[in-house]
Amino acid sequence: MITLYHHPFSASSRFIRLVLAEMGVSADLQLERPYERRRAFLLLNPAGTLPVMEENGGPPICGASPILEYLDETRGYGLGDRRLMPDNPEARAEMRRLVDWFLGKFDAEVSGYLVHEKIMKLEMPRSAGSTEPDSGLIRVARANVRHHMKYLGYLAGSRDWLAGPRLTYADLAAAAVLSTIDYLGEVPWDVDDHARHWYQRIKSRPAFRTLLTDRAAGMPPAPVYANLDF
Amino acid sequence: MITLYHHPFSASSRFIRLVLAEMGVSADLQLERPYERRRAFLLLNPAGTLPVMEENGGPPICGASPILEYLDETRGYGLGDRRLMPDNPEARAEMRRLVDWFLGKFDAEVSGYLVHEKIMKLEMPRSAGSTEPDSGLIRVARANVRHHMKYLGYLAGSRDWLAGPRLTYADLAAAAVLSTIDYLGEVPWDVDDHARHWYQRIKSRPAFRTLLTDRAAGMPPAPVYANLDF
């Protein structure tokens, strides 16, 4: 049995939920609010970050990339053609670069700001440092996201999937991070048609359904969020 | 033939140099100054970050973790007992968590500030945004490093090597990032004896020698830097 400590608006947590769903692996989802700095959680992951996974009471597996590699090492081979890991070392490196790009760079420059300012600040108590949304940071994110959509469109337009001819972890990482700001209606879908068509394909996969029922306290989803034809 | 785009004071670049040296793989080192945002380099890695590796004119492999995995996939098996990757998935996850901890968290909270303020600002032209060192950031790094040394000491005191019974990529990542601030005399070696003894062991390895001759423009190394008995 797998336990996943997650938050519905942590992009890296969403990524692992998508990976588990694509693999057909069920998990016990435990909601964790990192800003609470819960002692038992910090003992699992001293960095205090999400996601964290445990299997059968074994040691905690901390962070999106270590979990990705663990799941691939323990389940990948059995998935055959549906394996999310490319076959050769160069293609794997490109997949890993893109996972880092979306969960690291995209989240740091775009979705991290938007989710923190528009969702987490509503959820966090004042004692955890919550204040009014910072409109300056929201403007920065809205400028940055347009550059990122162009790059996503470039990738989607020159390859079948983001890292090559097959669906890989890179697509799930990109979709996870985009889905957090699609909830807020903050994805400029007009920037690039390749990006929009790629997202339509991935959003219509059965694995994606679990994300579409996520709700943030006090912030309903944008109308586009659960719409497959946006 | 391997080409490595690196900077002598990029912790992640130092990590890959240590990995290559431990594996006995020679590489053509190409100095890259990321703040120049050189166009040919951005075509290799749109994120503009180091390190980037190429093998035999193949596609660029971008980032410390993707390079680690590539090198292990292509050379690890042949190294037998000297392989830097643990044998089972749980232990691999712990190694990967620690690589992320040192190259990510430690660098973001400690060495990134110190290296940028004390070395890179001397090297960067004014046009790249160079200003005087920020003493506030240096103070923050000096406070943070003491917590990190305690955690390093806890790991080194409870295991033979940082991730378990064998030398792994985690030790090389930790040593790489520490070495950048040891150059500046900024490691508080009095905090924890386990941490100091662990670093003495790793610093005396032949692979480490390549780092000890690195020099920063206008900033000579602290006396402790090349001293194996500090």
Interface residues (C-beta under 8 A of the other chain):
Chain A: N45 P46 A47 G58 P59 I61 C62 G63 S65 P66 I67 E69 Y70 E73 T74 P89 E90 R92 A93 E94 R96 R97 D100 W101 K105 Y151
Chain B: N45 P46 A47 G58 P59 I61 C62 G63 S65 P66 I67 E69 Y70 E73 T74 P89 E90 R92 A93 E94 R96 R97 D100 W101 K105 Y151
